[in-house]
């Protein structure tokens, strides 16, 4: 089991954030909430593990789509929460970033469904359907976390295969065998 570091933790820098300006009913344009636009954009690229501005632009659009609340507009809070999750996971490249973005969006969806269950709107049948849906979403999130772990670990596994010849009428034991001392006989 991994040990938890003891002692003073280095403070994490504030997460990269975006401001949103409404362009139309479906899209808002991200902008730097404060400071230099180039520095902000470079920080977004670093947070997503990419050198591609197109990847960042597409990701911001996808996060806006995923952060749309039911019967409401795009939530800047939800976009910034997803960005914080992505940045803290420290993707090393676009493949890891894509998986982490999916994780952030899956988390957002799960929380939206859970909030609707809490109100118990629509009766027992509706609540049961929502509970089944959130169960599937949370299972997908767990699979995504495991996929990221495997991706980062290189997916390598250790397998030991031995070939043993057993002569006719011989006896064999299979498994990890430990000899016992005389006191256990």
N, CA, C and O atoms as a DFTB+ gen file, in Angstrom:
740 C
 N C O
     1  1       0.839      -1.166       0.000
     2  2       0.000       0.000       0.000
     3  2       0.888       1.234       0.000
     4  3       1.859       1.300       0.753
     5  1       0.564       2.209      -0.837
     6  2       1.372       3.420      -0.950
     7  2       1.201       4.261       0.306
     8  3       0.111       4.348       0.871
     9  1       2.289       4.873       0.729
    10  2       2.202       5.704       1.917
    11  2       1.840       7.131       1.515
    12  3       2.172       7.592       0.423
    13  1       1.163       7.804       2.413
    14  2       0.790       9.185       2.203
    15  2       1.942      10.047       2.657
    16  3       2.480       9.845       3.745
    17  1       2.340      11.034       1.816
    18  2       3.460      11.875       2.233
    19  2       3.115      12.657       3.494
    20  3       2.002      13.159       3.653
    21  1       4.090      12.747       4.378
    22  2       3.907      13.464       5.629
    23  2       4.752      14.724       5.547
    24  3       5.845      14.714       4.980
    25  1       4.249      15.789       6.106
    26  2       4.986      17.037       6.099
    27  2       4.268      18.063       5.252
    28  3       3.180      17.811       4.735
    29  1       4.884      19.217       5.116
    30  2       4.217      20.294       4.387
    31  2       4.073      19.954       2.905
    32  3       5.018      19.491       2.266
    33  1       2.898      20.188       2.384
    34  2       2.620      19.979       0.968
    35  2       2.909      21.282       0.227
    36  3       2.630      22.371       0.728
    37  1       3.466      21.153      -0.959
    38  2       3.673      22.343      -1.766
    39  2       2.320      22.835      -2.249
    40  3       1.497      22.034      -2.694
    41  1       2.075      24.132      -2.172
    42  2       0.776      24.630      -2.626
    43  2       0.638      24.459      -4.139
    44  3       1.565      24.726      -4.903
    45  1      -0.535      24.011      -4.539
    46  2      -0.811      23.880      -5.971
    47  2      -1.161      25.250      -6.514
    48  3      -1.812      26.047      -5.839
    49  1      -0.728      25.521      -7.733
    50  2      -1.126      26.799      -8.331
    51  2      -2.631      26.794      -8.579
    52  3      -3.250      25.735      -8.686
    53  1      -3.205      27.973      -8.667
    54  2      -4.624      28.055      -8.981
    55  2      -4.878      27.376     -10.313
    56  3      -4.078      27.509     -11.239
    57  1      -5.985      26.649     -10.421
    58  2      -6.270      25.957     -11.676
    59  2      -6.539      26.946     -12.800
    60  3      -6.993      28.067     -12.572
    61  1      -6.251      26.505     -14.015
    62  2      -6.543      27.330     -15.177
    63  2      -8.063      27.431     -15.304
    64  3      -8.777      26.447     -15.113
    65  1      -8.539      28.609     -15.623
    66  2      -9.977      28.848     -15.710
    67  2     -10.297      29.520     -17.041
    68  3      -9.423      30.068     -17.713
    69  1     -11.563      29.459     -17.394
    70  2     -12.041      30.187     -18.574
    71  2     -13.243      31.023     -18.175
    72  3     -14.007      30.667     -17.278
    73  1     -13.387      32.140     -18.863
    74  2     -14.622      32.911     -18.808
    75  2     -15.391      32.559     -20.071
    76  3     -14.788      32.130     -21.055
    77  1     -16.685      32.729     -20.069
    78  2     -17.496      32.392     -21.238
    79  2     -18.360      33.585     -21.634
    80  3     -19.031      34.184     -20.793
    81  1     -18.336      33.927     -22.940
    82  2     -19.207      34.964     -23.502
    83  2     -20.173      34.291     -24.458
    84  3     -19.755      33.567     -25.362
    85  1     -21.459      34.526     -24.263
    86  2     -22.489      33.894     -25.090
    87  2     -22.395      34.397     -26.528
    88  3     -22.425      35.601     -26.779
    89  1     -22.279      33.446     -27.478
    90  2     -22.327      33.769     -28.904
    91  2     -23.735      33.524     -29.450
    92  3     -24.272      34.332     -30.208
    93  1     -24.319      32.390     -29.048
    94  2     -25.701      32.066     -29.404
    95  2     -26.246      31.131     -28.331
    96  3     -25.622      30.964     -27.284
    97  1     -27.386      30.528     -28.575
    98  2     -28.018      29.693     -27.552
    99  2     -27.212      28.439     -27.222
   100  3     -27.375      27.864     -26.146
   101  1     -26.348      28.014     -28.137
   102  2     -25.641      26.747     -27.950
   103  2     -24.146      26.888     -27.693
   104  3     -23.521      25.943     -27.212
   105  1     -23.564      28.024     -27.995
   106  2     -22.112      28.157     -27.915
   107  2     -21.739      29.455     -27.214
   108  3     -22.340      30.508     -27.427
   109  1     -20.733      29.333     -26.380
   110  2     -20.139      30.502     -25.748
   111  2     -18.655      30.501     -26.071
   112  3     -18.030      29.445     -26.169
   113  1     -18.104      31.679     -26.234
   114  2     -16.690      31.805     -26.579
   115  2     -15.869      31.902     -25.298
   116  3     -16.100      32.777     -24.464
   117  1     -14.908      30.991     -25.153
   118  2     -14.053      31.063     -23.966
   119  2     -13.065      32.227     -24.093
   120  3     -12.593      32.540     -25.186
   121  1     -12.768      32.849     -22.978
   122  2     -11.794      33.938     -22.958
   123  2     -11.032      33.864     -21.638
   124  3     -11.504      33.264     -20.673
   125  1      -9.849      34.480     -21.604
   126  2      -9.088      34.462     -20.345
   127  2      -9.784      35.346     -19.316
   128  3     -10.063      36.511     -19.601
   129  1     -10.072      34.817     -18.120
   130  2     -10.764      35.624     -17.122
   131  2      -9.920      36.787     -16.616
   132  3     -10.459      37.803     -16.177
   133  1      -8.622      36.644     -16.675
   134  2      -7.728      37.732     -16.264
   135  2      -6.344      37.455     -16.837
   136  3      -5.932      36.303     -16.975
   137  1      -5.652      38.507     -17.159
   138  2      -4.265      38.339     -17.579
   139  2      -4.080      38.206     -19.072
   140  3      -4.986      38.466     -19.863
   141  1      -2.887      37.794     -19.432
   142  2      -2.434      37.710     -20.806
   143  2      -3.070      36.524     -21.536
   144  3      -3.051      35.400     -21.035
   145  1      -3.632      36.777     -22.718
   146  2      -4.315      35.726     -23.485
   147  2      -3.335      34.645     -23.941
   148  3      -3.676      33.463     -23.898
   149  1      -2.128      35.015     -24.375
   150  2      -1.160      34.015     -24.836
   151  2      -0.722      33.124     -23.676
   152  3      -0.660      31.902     -23.812
   153  1      -0.421      33.737     -22.549
   154  2      -0.024      32.959     -21.372
   155  2      -1.161      32.023     -20.950
   156  3      -0.905      30.872     -20.597
   157  1      -2.405      32.494     -20.980
   158  2      -3.579      31.693     -20.629
   159  2      -3.720      30.510     -21.580
   160  3      -3.960      29.381     -21.152
   161  1      -3.565      30.783     -22.888
   162  2      -3.711      29.715     -23.882
   163  2      -2.605      28.671     -23.707
   164  3      -2.868      27.472     -23.802
   165  1      -1.387      29.112     -23.456
   166  2      -0.277      28.181     -23.225
   167  2      -0.543      27.329     -21.986
   168  3      -0.218      26.142     -21.959
   169  1      -1.130      27.937     -20.974
   170  2      -1.447      27.185     -19.758
   171  2      -2.543      26.148     -20.023
   172  3      -2.497      25.046     -19.476
   173  1      -3.526      26.497     -20.861
   174  2      -4.553      25.533     -21.250
   175  2      -3.925      24.354     -21.996
   176  3      -4.269      23.199     -21.741
   177  1      -3.002      24.648     -22.916
   178  2      -2.340      23.564     -23.653
   179  2      -1.557      22.662     -22.698
   180  3      -1.595      21.438     -22.822
   181  1      -0.853      23.270     -21.753
   182  2      -0.092      22.475     -20.784
   183  2      -1.029      21.630     -19.924
   184  3      -0.719      20.477     -19.625
   185  1      -2.165      22.188     -19.525
   186  2      -3.124      21.459     -18.693
   187  2      -3.676      20.248     -19.417
   188  3      -4.038      19.254     -18.789
   189  1      -3.743      20.328     -20.751
   190  2      -4.302      19.230     -21.540
   191  2      -3.229      18.346     -22.168
   192  3      -3.543      17.443     -22.944
   193  1      -1.976      18.600     -21.839
   194  2      -0.896      17.745     -22.322
   195  2      -0.718      17.790     -23.823
   196  3      -0.420      16.766     -24.438
   197  1      -0.896      18.962     -24.430
   198  2      -0.819      19.066     -25.879
   199  2      -0.077      20.319     -26.314
   200  3       0.066      21.271     -25.547
   201  1       0.386      20.306     -27.536
   202  2       0.945      21.490     -28.170
   203  2      -0.029      22.035     -29.212
   204  3       0.251      23.040     -29.864
   205  1      -1.166      21.370     -29.364
   206  2      -2.128      21.694     -30.410
   207  2      -3.210      22.655     -29.929
   208  3      -3.965      22.344     -29.007
   209  1      -3.276      23.819     -30.559
   210  2      -4.345      24.769     -30.261
   211  2      -5.697      24.222     -30.713
   212  3      -6.718      24.479     -30.076
   213  1      -5.702      23.468     -31.810
   214  2      -6.954      22.872     -32.285
   215  2      -7.514      21.894     -31.258
   216  3      -8.725      21.842     -31.041
   217  1      -6.637      21.120     -30.628
   218  2      -7.085      20.174     -29.603
   219  2      -7.721      20.927     -28.435
   220  3      -8.760      20.517     -27.920
   221  1      -7.096      22.024     -28.022
   222  2      -7.634      22.818     -26.914
   223  2      -8.983      23.416     -27.302
   224  3      -9.927      23.374     -26.513
   225  1      -9.081      23.974     -28.510
   226  2     -10.346      24.571     -28.967
   227  2     -11.463      23.534     -28.975
   228  3     -12.561      23.795     -28.484
   229  1     -11.186      22.369     -29.526
   230  2     -12.195      21.308     -29.585
   231  2     -12.576      20.840     -28.190
   232  3     -13.750      20.594     -27.915
   233  1     -11.599      20.718     -27.315
   234  2     -11.872      20.289     -25.941
   235  2     -12.766      21.294     -25.225
   236  3     -13.705      20.901     -24.533
   237  1     -12.485      22.580     -25.382
   238  2     -13.318      23.596     -24.731
   239  2     -14.750      23.533     -25.251
   240  3     -15.700      23.705     -24.487
   241  1     -14.903      23.289     -26.543
   242  2     -16.246      23.145     -27.110
   243  2     -16.942      21.913     -26.516
   244  3     -18.111      21.979     -26.135
   245  1     -16.223      20.800     -26.443
   246  2     -16.802      19.567     -25.882
   247  2     -17.189      19.753     -24.417
   248  3     -18.234      19.271     -23.981
   249  1     -16.345      20.449     -23.662
   250  2     -16.656      20.689     -22.251
   251  2     -17.899      21.561     -22.108
   252  3     -18.710      21.350     -21.207
   253  1     -18.047      22.537     -22.995
   254  2     -19.259      23.366     -22.955
   255  2     -20.495      22.526     -23.212
   256  3     -21.512      22.675     -22.534
   257  1     -20.403      21.647     -24.187
   258  2     -21.541      20.785     -24.515
   259  2     -21.883      19.874     -23.337
   260  3     -23.054      19.679     -23.011
   261  1     -20.858      19.322     -22.710
   262  2     -21.090      18.422     -21.573
   263  2     -21.561      19.184     -20.339
   264  3     -22.247      18.615     -19.489
   265  1     -21.206      20.454     -20.229
   266  2     -21.545      21.243     -19.045
   267  2     -22.918      21.901     -19.150
   268  3     -23.317      22.652     -18.261
   269  1     -23.631      21.625     -20.219
   270  2     -24.973      22.193     -20.370
   271  2     -25.894      21.540     -19.355
   272  3     -26.043      20.319     -19.326
   273  1     -26.499      22.357     -18.535
   274  2     -27.412      21.849     -17.528
   275  2     -28.785      21.638     -18.149
   276  3     -29.164      22.377     -19.058
   277  1     -29.545      20.640     -17.676
   278  2     -30.884      20.409     -18.233
   279  2     -31.753      21.656     -18.069
   280  3     -31.808      22.253     -16.994
   281  1     -32.431      22.038     -19.156
   282  2     -33.329      23.201     -19.161
   283  2     -32.598      24.469     -18.756
   284  3     -33.200      25.355     -18.150
   285  1     -31.322      24.576     -19.072
   286  2     -30.533      25.729     -18.676
   287  2     -29.421      25.933     -19.695
   288  3     -29.326      25.190     -20.672
   289  1     -28.603      26.911     -19.475
   290  2     -27.508      27.206     -20.376
   291  2     -26.234      26.504     -19.963
   292  3     -26.231      25.603     -19.124
   293  1     -25.165      26.940     -20.571
   294  2     -23.847      26.386     -20.276
   295  2     -23.386      26.928     -18.934
   296  3     -23.528      28.119     -18.657
   297  1     -22.846      26.075     -18.119
   298  2     -22.386      26.465     -16.796
   299  2     -20.873      26.683     -16.816
   300  3     -20.105      25.740     -17.011
   301  1     -20.454      27.927     -16.614
   302  2     -19.018      28.227     -16.535
   303  2     -18.400      27.500     -15.348
   304  3     -17.242      27.085     -15.409
   305  1     -19.155      27.344     -14.279
   306  2     -18.647      26.626     -13.107
   307  2     -18.343      25.182     -13.479
   308  3     -17.300      24.653     -13.095
   309  1     -19.239      24.538     -14.221
   310  2     -19.032      23.141     -14.614
   311  2     -17.849      23.012     -15.566
   312  3     -17.074      22.062     -15.454
   313  1     -17.694      23.950     -16.501
   314  2     -16.545      23.918     -17.421
   315  2     -15.254      24.061     -16.628
   316  3     -14.303      23.313     -16.854
   317  1     -15.213      25.013     -15.701
   318  2     -13.996      25.229     -14.919
   319  2     -13.709      24.080     -13.963
   320  3     -12.547      23.771     -13.699
   321  1     -14.748      23.446     -13.443
   322  2     -14.537      22.262     -12.589
   323  2     -13.927      21.129     -13.414
   324  3     -13.015      20.446     -12.950
   325  1     -14.428      20.927     -14.635
   326  2     -13.876      19.888     -15.516
   327  2     -12.430      20.213     -15.871
   328  3     -11.582      19.320     -15.881
   329  1     -12.137      21.481     -16.162
   330  2     -10.752      21.870     -16.461
   331  2      -9.830      21.599     -15.276
   332  3      -8.693      21.161     -15.452
   333  1     -10.326      21.861     -14.075
   334  2      -9.525      21.598     -12.885
   335  2      -9.225      20.116     -12.748
   336  3      -8.106      19.734     -12.404
   337  1     -10.225      19.276     -13.016
   338  2     -10.029      17.828     -12.939
   339  2      -9.014      17.369     -13.989
   340  3      -8.152      16.535     -13.708
   341  1      -9.125      17.917     -15.191
   342  2      -8.202      17.554     -16.272
   343  2      -6.786      17.971     -15.918
   344  3      -5.847      17.187     -16.058
   345  1      -6.634      19.207     -15.459
   346  2      -5.303      19.722     -15.122
   347  2      -4.677      18.934     -13.976
   348  3      -3.479      18.653     -14.004
   349  1      -5.471      18.575     -12.970
   350  2      -4.901      17.844     -11.826
   351  2      -4.486      16.426     -12.199
   352  3      -3.613      15.852     -11.549
   353  1      -5.102      15.847     -13.243
   354  2      -4.718      14.504     -13.688
   355  2      -3.422      14.522     -14.505
   356  3      -2.825      13.472     -14.739
   357  1      -2.993      15.691     -14.933
   358  2      -1.727      15.873     -15.648
   359  2      -1.563      14.931     -16.850
   360  3      -0.667      14.087     -16.861
   361  1      -2.431      15.079     -17.861
   362  2      -2.278      14.216     -19.044
   363  2      -0.931      14.461     -19.713
   364  3      -0.454      15.593     -19.785
   365  1      -0.327      13.376     -20.204
   366  2       0.983      13.468     -20.845
   367  2       0.880      13.704     -22.343
   368  3       1.828      14.182     -22.966
   369  1      -0.272      13.371     -22.924
   370  2      -0.458      13.561     -24.362
   371  2      -1.950      13.630     -24.658
   372  3      -2.778      13.579     -23.748
   373  1      -2.284      13.745     -25.939
   374  2      -3.677      13.910     -26.338
   375  2      -4.524      12.666     -26.044
   376  3      -5.715      12.788     -25.758
   377  1      -3.934      11.496     -26.111
   378  2      -4.692      10.270     -25.829
   379  2      -5.100      10.242     -24.357
   380  3      -6.259       9.984     -24.036
   381  1      -4.161      10.504     -23.479
   382  2      -4.496      10.571     -22.055
   383  2      -5.490      11.696     -21.797
   384  3      -6.434      11.535     -21.023
   385  1      -5.274      12.837     -22.450
   386  2      -6.184      13.964     -22.254
   387  2      -7.595      13.595     -22.696
   388  3      -8.560      13.934     -22.010
   389  1      -7.734      12.910     -23.824
   390  2      -9.060      12.524     -24.307
   391  2      -9.763      11.634     -23.279
   392  3     -10.953      11.808     -23.016
   393  1      -9.039      10.697     -22.710
   394  2      -9.626       9.817     -21.706
   395  2     -10.008      10.598     -20.446
   396  3     -11.077      10.378     -19.877
   397  1      -9.148      11.494     -20.019
   398  2      -9.417      12.297     -18.822
   399  2     -10.585      13.253     -19.071
   400  3     -11.381      13.500     -18.166
   401  1     -10.693      13.789     -20.280
   402  2     -11.831      14.640     -20.639
   403  2     -13.115      13.828     -20.565
   404  3     -14.125      14.305     -20.046
   405  1     -13.082      12.606     -21.081
   406  2     -14.251      11.723     -20.971
   407  2     -14.605      11.491     -19.505
   408  3     -15.780      11.484     -19.140
   409  1     -13.591      11.302     -18.669
   410  2     -13.827      11.085     -17.246
   411  2     -14.504      12.304     -16.626
   412  3     -15.453      12.170     -15.854
   413  1     -14.011      13.494     -16.968
   414  2     -14.595      14.722     -16.424
   415  2     -16.049      14.878     -16.874
   416  3     -16.913      15.265     -16.087
   417  1     -16.308      14.576     -18.139
   418  2     -17.678      14.678     -18.663
   419  2     -18.575      13.605     -18.063
   420  3     -19.745      13.869     -17.782
   421  1     -18.051      12.406     -17.864
   422  2     -18.813      11.332     -17.240
   423  2     -19.168      11.706     -15.807
   424  3     -20.287      11.469     -15.354
   425  1     -18.217      12.287     -15.104
   426  2     -18.463      12.735     -13.734
   427  2     -19.568      13.796     -13.705
   428  3     -20.471      13.738     -12.870
   429  1     -19.488      14.759     -14.619
   430  2     -20.503      15.815     -14.693
   431  2     -21.885      15.217     -14.942
   432  3     -22.864      15.610     -14.309
   433  1     -21.952      14.261     -15.874
   434  2     -23.236      13.617     -16.186
   435  2     -23.773      12.842     -14.982
   436  3     -24.965      12.903     -14.679
   437  1     -22.897      12.123     -14.305
   438  2     -23.326      11.344     -13.137
   439  2     -23.877      12.256     -12.050
   440  3     -24.903      11.952     -11.442
   441  1     -23.207      13.361     -11.807
   442  2     -23.671      14.279     -10.766
   443  2     -24.996      14.925     -11.149
   444  3     -25.840      15.164     -10.285
   445  1     -25.188      15.213     -12.444
   446  2     -26.461      15.785     -12.898
   447  2     -27.601      14.793     -12.681
   448  3     -28.683      15.178     -12.238
   449  1     -27.362      13.524     -12.989
   450  2     -28.406      12.510     -12.799
   451  2     -28.656      12.296     -11.306
   452  3     -29.805      12.185     -10.880
   453  1     -27.600      12.239     -10.522
   454  2     -27.777      12.065      -9.075
   455  2     -28.579      13.211      -8.463
   456  3     -29.391      12.991      -7.565
   457  1     -28.358      14.417      -8.941
   458  2     -29.109      15.553      -8.391
   459  2     -30.590      15.438      -8.723
   460  3     -31.436      15.885      -7.949
   461  1     -30.907      14.845      -9.862
   462  2     -32.317      14.671     -10.228
   463  2     -32.963      13.555      -9.418
   464  3     -34.164      13.603      -9.152
   465  1     -32.191      12.561      -9.026
   466  2     -32.735      11.489      -8.182
   467  2     -33.070      12.051      -6.807
   468  3     -34.091      11.702      -6.215
   469  1     -32.204      12.920      -6.309
   470  2     -32.397      13.482      -4.966
   471  2     -33.732      14.178      -4.795
   472  3     -34.287      14.182      -3.696
   473  1     -34.257      14.765      -5.856
   474  2     -35.542      15.435      -5.767
   475  2     -36.712      14.481      -5.863
   476  3     -37.840      14.855      -5.543
   477  1     -36.467      13.255      -6.296
   478  2     -37.494      12.221      -6.458
   479  2     -38.670      12.721      -7.290
   480  3     -39.824      12.386      -7.021
   481  1     -38.363      13.526      -8.302
   482  2     -39.410      14.036      -9.182
   483  2     -39.831      12.941     -10.149
   484  3     -38.983      12.241     -10.703
   485  1     -41.122      12.789     -10.354
   486  2     -41.613      11.860     -11.349
   487  2     -42.039      10.517     -10.805
   488  3     -42.429       9.647     -11.583
   489  1     -41.982      10.314      -9.530
   490  2     -42.458       9.062      -8.967
   491  2     -41.409       7.975      -8.914
   492  3     -40.280       8.146      -9.373
   493  1     -41.809       6.853      -8.346
   494  2     -40.895       5.739      -8.112
   495  2     -40.307       5.150      -9.372
   496  3     -39.127       4.803      -9.400
   497  1     -41.106       5.029     -10.413
   498  2     -40.604       4.440     -11.656
   499  2     -39.514       5.327     -12.284
   500  3     -38.501       4.835     -12.783
   501  1     -39.750       6.625     -12.245
   502  2     -38.765       7.562     -12.790
   503  2     -37.462       7.508     -11.979
   504  3     -36.371       7.509     -12.549
   505  1     -37.586       7.461     -10.671
   506  2     -36.407       7.389      -9.804
   507  2     -35.632       6.105     -10.075
   508  3     -34.401       6.123     -10.112
   509  1     -36.335       4.993     -10.266
   510  2     -35.667       3.721     -10.561
   511  2     -34.916       3.796     -11.879
   512  3     -33.802       3.283     -11.987
   513  1     -35.515       4.431     -12.887
   514  2     -34.829       4.583     -14.181
   515  2     -33.582       5.450     -14.036
   516  3     -32.532       5.140     -14.598
   517  1     -33.706       6.529     -13.283
   518  2     -32.550       7.416     -13.080
   519  2     -31.453       6.706     -12.290
   520  3     -30.268       6.878     -12.576
   521  1     -31.845       5.915     -11.303
   522  2     -30.855       5.172     -10.512
   523  2     -30.121       4.167     -11.386
   524  3     -28.911       3.994     -11.244
   525  1     -30.836       3.501     -12.290
   526  2     -30.190       2.558     -13.207
   527  2     -29.232       3.297     -14.134
   528  3     -28.137       2.811     -14.418
   529  1     -29.642       4.463     -14.603
   530  2     -28.787       5.243     -15.497
   531  2     -27.519       5.701     -14.786
   532  3     -26.423       5.593     -15.336
   533  1     -27.664       6.208     -13.575
   534  2     -26.478       6.686     -12.858
   535  2     -25.557       5.527     -12.504
   536  3     -24.338       5.694     -12.463
   537  1     -26.123       4.366     -12.251
   538  2     -25.294       3.189     -11.981
   539  2     -24.415       2.869     -13.183
   540  3     -23.230       2.576     -13.025
   541  1     -24.984       2.922     -14.375
   542  2     -24.206       2.666     -15.594
   543  2     -23.147       3.733     -15.818
   544  3     -22.027       3.428     -16.226
   545  1     -23.503       4.983     -15.550
   546  2     -22.554       6.082     -15.739
   547  2     -21.385       5.940     -14.770
   548  3     -20.228       6.110     -15.155
   549  1     -21.689       5.627     -13.512
   550  2     -20.612       5.479     -12.525
   551  2     -19.741       4.259     -12.820
   552  3     -18.539       4.282     -12.554
   553  1     -20.325       3.209     -13.358
   554  2     -19.541       2.035     -13.777
   555  2     -18.600       2.433     -14.920
   556  3     -17.438       2.028     -14.950
   557  1     -19.121       3.232     -15.859
   558  2     -18.285       3.713     -16.966
   559  2     -17.123       4.548     -16.433
   560  3     -16.002       4.444     -16.931
   561  1     -17.391       5.379     -15.419
   562  2     -16.329       6.189     -14.828
   563  2     -15.253       5.299     -14.217
   564  3     -14.062       5.552     -14.399
   565  1     -15.659       4.264     -13.495
   566  2     -14.690       3.342     -12.886
   567  2     -13.847       2.655     -13.958
   568  3     -12.646       2.458     -13.772
   569  1     -14.463       2.293     -15.065
   570  2     -13.734       1.668     -16.172
   571  2     -12.744       2.663     -16.775
   572  3     -11.630       2.288     -17.139
   573  1     -13.147       3.923     -16.881
   574  2     -12.256       4.948     -17.414
   575  2     -11.052       5.144     -16.500
   576  3      -9.927       5.280     -16.980
   577  1     -11.276       5.159     -15.201
   578  2     -10.168       5.301     -14.248
   579  2      -9.201       4.130     -14.405
   580  3      -7.987       4.332     -14.424
   581  1      -9.722       2.919     -14.516
   582  2      -8.876       1.739     -14.699
   583  2      -8.139       1.801     -16.040
   584  3      -6.974       1.413     -16.121
   585  1      -8.795       2.277     -17.072
   586  2      -8.150       2.416     -18.386
   587  2      -6.992       3.399     -18.318
   588  3      -5.937       3.159     -18.906
   589  1      -7.181       4.498     -17.608
   590  2      -6.095       5.476     -17.457
   591  2      -4.933       4.854     -16.691
   592  3      -3.772       5.046     -17.051
   593  1      -5.246       4.113     -15.641
   594  2      -4.179       3.453     -14.874
   595  2      -3.380       2.509     -15.767
   596  3      -2.149       2.500     -15.727
   597  1      -4.088       1.713     -16.575
   598  2      -3.408       0.772     -17.472
   599  2      -2.613       1.500     -18.545
   600  3      -1.504       1.087     -18.883
   601  1      -3.167       2.572     -19.077
   602  2      -2.464       3.352     -20.101
   603  2      -1.160       3.898     -19.543
   604  3      -0.126       3.853     -20.209
   605  1      -1.208       4.411     -18.330
   606  2      -0.010       4.989     -17.715
   607  2       0.992       3.923     -17.283
   608  3       2.197       4.173     -17.276
   609  1       0.508       2.750     -16.928
   610  2       1.401       1.669     -16.488
   611  2       2.020       0.946     -17.678
   612  3       2.893       0.096     -17.497
   613  1       1.586       1.268     -18.879
   614  2       2.132       0.616     -20.059
   615  2       1.404      -0.658     -20.422
   616  3       1.719      -1.277     -21.438
   617  1       0.442      -1.063     -19.621
   618  2      -0.351      -2.235     -19.940
   619  2       0.409      -3.542     -19.870
   620  3      -0.103      -4.576     -20.301
   621  1       1.620      -3.518     -19.336
   622  2       2.393      -4.751     -19.296
   623  2       1.949      -5.614     -18.121
   624  3       1.602      -5.113     -17.051
   625  1       1.970      -6.892     -18.345
   626  2       1.642      -7.850     -17.306
   627  2       2.754      -8.880     -17.242
   628  3       3.445      -9.130     -18.230
   629  1       2.916      -9.466     -16.083
   630  2       3.918     -10.503     -15.904
   631  2       3.195     -11.830     -15.835
   632  3       2.291     -12.022     -15.022
   633  1       3.603     -12.738     -16.695
   634  2       2.999     -14.071     -16.678
   635  2       4.143     -15.079     -16.715
   636  3       5.067     -14.965     -17.519
   637  1       4.062     -16.056     -15.838
   638  2       5.093     -17.081     -15.776
   639  2       4.454     -18.389     -16.197
   640  3       3.486     -18.847     -15.590
   641  1       4.998     -18.978     -17.231
   642  2       4.467     -20.240     -17.739
   643  2       5.556     -21.286     -17.610
   644  3       6.687     -21.092     -18.055
   645  1       5.195     -22.383     -16.998
   646  2       6.143     -23.484     -16.844
   647  2       5.528     -24.722     -17.465
   648  3       4.318     -24.938     -17.396
   649  1       6.364     -25.515     -18.062
   650  2       5.911     -26.769     -18.644
   651  2       6.507     -27.903     -17.802
   652  3       7.725     -28.014     -17.656
   653  1       5.643     -28.718     -17.267
   654  2       6.094     -29.784     -16.385
   655  2       5.650     -31.118     -16.966
   656  3       4.491     -31.291     -17.342
   657  1       6.587     -32.057     -17.036
   658  2       6.253     -33.411     -17.489
   659  2       5.974     -34.278     -16.269
   660  3       6.752     -34.285     -15.315
   661  1       4.874     -35.000     -16.301
   662  2       4.532     -35.917     -15.217
   663  2       4.468     -37.319     -15.833
   664  3       3.712     -37.575     -16.770
   665  1       5.259     -38.185     -15.295
   666  2       5.314     -39.550     -15.802
   667  2       4.039     -40.302     -15.412
   668  3       3.391     -39.952     -14.426
   669  1       3.683     -41.317     -16.170
   670  2       2.497     -42.113     -15.818
   671  2       2.627     -42.680     -14.406
   672  3       3.711     -43.088     -13.988
   673  1       1.549     -42.701     -13.701
   674  2       1.422     -43.189     -12.339
   675  2       2.237     -42.376     -11.332
   676  3       2.492     -42.841     -10.221
   677  1       2.637     -41.189     -11.706
   678  2       3.350     -40.308     -10.777
   679  2       2.313     -39.410     -10.093
   680  3       1.165     -39.331     -10.532
   681  1       2.716     -38.755      -9.046
   682  2       1.837     -37.829      -8.358
   683  2       2.403     -36.432      -8.510
   684  3       3.617     -36.232      -8.539
   685  1       1.484     -35.458      -8.608
   686  2       1.928     -34.076      -8.761
   687  2       1.022     -33.168      -7.945
   688  3      -0.150     -33.466      -7.717
   689  1       1.582     -32.082      -7.525
   690  2       0.805     -31.049      -6.839
   691  2       1.005     -29.761      -7.620
   692  3       2.106     -29.461      -8.083
   693  1      -0.081     -29.003      -7.757
   694  2      -0.014     -27.760      -8.502
   695  2      -0.329     -26.617      -7.544
   696  3      -1.267     -26.701      -6.751
   697  1       0.453     -25.561      -7.622
   698  2       0.209     -24.389      -6.782
   699  2       1.464     -23.999      -6.043
   700  3       2.528     -24.584      -6.240
   701  1       1.328     -23.003      -5.189
   702  2       2.444     -22.572      -4.351
   703  2       2.487     -23.463      -3.128
   704  3       1.550     -23.468      -2.330
   705  1       3.548     -24.204      -2.975
   706  2       3.649     -25.188      -1.909
   707  2       4.759     -24.746      -0.967
   708  3       5.876     -24.449      -1.391
   709  1       4.426     -24.709       0.327
   710  2       5.413     -24.352       1.331
   711  2       5.582     -25.549       2.248
   712  3       4.607     -26.152       2.696
   713  1       6.845     -25.884       2.521
   714  2       7.072     -27.013       3.401
   715  2       6.871     -26.578       4.849
   716  3       7.177     -25.445       5.220
   717  1       6.360     -27.484       5.646
   718  2       6.130     -27.187       7.078
   719  2       7.226     -27.867       7.874
   720  3       7.792     -28.876       7.454
   721  1       7.503     -27.310       8.995
   722  2       8.479     -27.908       9.903
   723  2       7.902     -29.153      10.558
   724  3       6.719     -29.446      10.380
   725  1       8.709     -29.893      11.315
   726  2       8.288     -31.142      11.961
   727  2       7.163     -30.926      12.960
   728  3       6.381     -31.843      13.209
   729  1       7.062     -29.709      13.548
   730  2       6.029     -29.501      14.562
   731  2       4.628     -29.472      13.951
   732  3       3.644     -29.574      14.684
   733  1       4.515     -29.338      12.638
   734  2       3.199     -29.300      12.000
   735  2       2.812     -30.642      11.403
   736  3       1.750     -30.727      10.787
   737  1       3.587     -31.670      11.543
   738  2       3.297     -32.949      10.928
   739  2       2.258     -33.720      11.660
   740  3       1.909     -34.827      11.252
